Amino acid sequence: MISKTGLYVIRALAELAKVPEDSWLGTAALAKEIDAPVNYLGKLLHILARERIILSQKGVRGGVRLAHPAHEVTLYEALEPFENFRRWTECMLGKKGCPDEKLCVLDAKWEPVRDEVLRFLQATTAADLVSESQPLPLPSDHSPLHNSDN
């Protein structure tokens, strides 16, 4: 139901939720952690930055981090640029102009499932993805995590 791209976004959110507010996580380290191609992840992160879901900083001490506290970033808002949720409300048989009161059997069964999935995505935050809400340890000089005070 969620594309592979969407799964990369969810995995990235889970890792970024662990990054302290004054630190940055390197893109290459993030890609390795979530097992994503670094160039592809870079494109996804660019879109997330454009949507103001993450912040991005270039340079040796740069990287990415969430633009807002993890408990404020929902899966829905992070996935929306990639998943086209409006498509989920269209007729699954491709018919145009299907009135809501006359749903076909397929749409009648899909509608409650779709609505539940959308509610789940709207209610689940990046903070919810972190099983242990402990910040990552402070970085060493060679760590991919960089404190912005350095």
N, C-alpha and C positions, 0 to 999 in steps of 0.2 A: 504494500500500500504506500509506503514511503520509499522514494527512490534511493538509489545508492548515494547520490549526492546529498540527499536529506539525511541519510545515516551519518555521513561524514560531518555534516553540520551539527547533528546531535552529539556526536562524539567530541567534536571540538568544544562545544558548549560545556560539556561535562568537565573537560580538562581546564577550560578557562575559568570555570566557577571556583577552581581551587587556587587560582593565582591571586595573591594579595593585591589590594588596590594600588599600592605604590610600586608594583613590579610589572615586568613584561615577560611574556613567554615567546621565545624564538619560534619562527614559523617552521624551520626544519625540525626542531625538537618536537613541536606539536604534531607535525606530519608523521614522525617516527612513532610517537606515542599512540596515535590513533590508526596507524597503519594505512596512511593515505599518501598518494603521490604528492610530493612537495609542490610541484608546479600547479597541479590541479587544485590543491588546497589553497595555494596562494590566490588563485582566481576567486575561490569561494570566500576567502577572507576579505578580499577587495570589495566584493558585493556586500558582505556583512558590515564593513566599515562605511560604505556609501549609505547604507540603511541606518547607520548610527547605532548598531547593535554592539559593535566592538570598536575599540580605538586601535590605531596602528601607529607605530613610531619606527622610523628608519634608523639605521646606524648600528654600530657595534653593540650598544646597550639597548637596542630597540627590540621590537617584537609586537605582540598583540595582547590585548586584555579586554575584558568586558567594559562597555561604555557606561553601564549602570550596575548597581548591586545585583548579584546573581538571583536574588529573590524577586527582582522586577523584570527579568528577561524571560518571556514565555517561549515555549517551543514553537507555538503558532507564529509569533512575530519573526522568529529566526528562520523558520522554514518557508514562510509565505513567499519570499522572493524566488524560491526554487521549486515549490510544489504546485503552484497554481490551484489553490483550493476552490476557486470559483468553478473549475472544471468538474468538481465533485457534485455540483448541483445540477449539472446537465443530464439529460436523458441518457441512460446507459446504452440504449438501443439506437441512439443517434437521431431520434425523432425530434423535430422542432415544434415548439408551441404546445407541449404537453401540459394541460392544466393540472394544477396541484390536486384538485378534488377528484380527478380521475387518473390516479397513478396506476400504472401497469403493475403486475405482480412483482417484477424485478425491482422497480423503483420503490414500491411500497415496502419491500423487505430491506432495501438498501438505505432508505431515508433514516430510520432510527439508528442504524449502525454508523452511518456517516455523521449524524448529529452527535453521537456519543464520542466518536473519535475526535471530532472538532472541539467538543467540550474538554476532553482530556488534554489536547494540545494547548488550549487556551488557559487551562488551569495549572499545567505543569511548568515549572520554572527551571532555569539552569541550576539553581540551588537544590532542587529536588533530585537532580541527577547525581549528586555527590553523596555517596553512602556515608562517608565520615567527613564531617565538615571541619577538617583541620587544614589550615593553610600549608602550602608547600614549605619545606625548610628554606631558610635564607640561602641564596646562591653563593657558590664559591666563584672564584675568578673564571673558571672554565664552564660554569653551569649555563644551560640555555635560558634560565630564569634570571632576569636582571632587575635590580632595585633601581628605581628612578633617582634615588638620592646619590648614586655613585657617579 
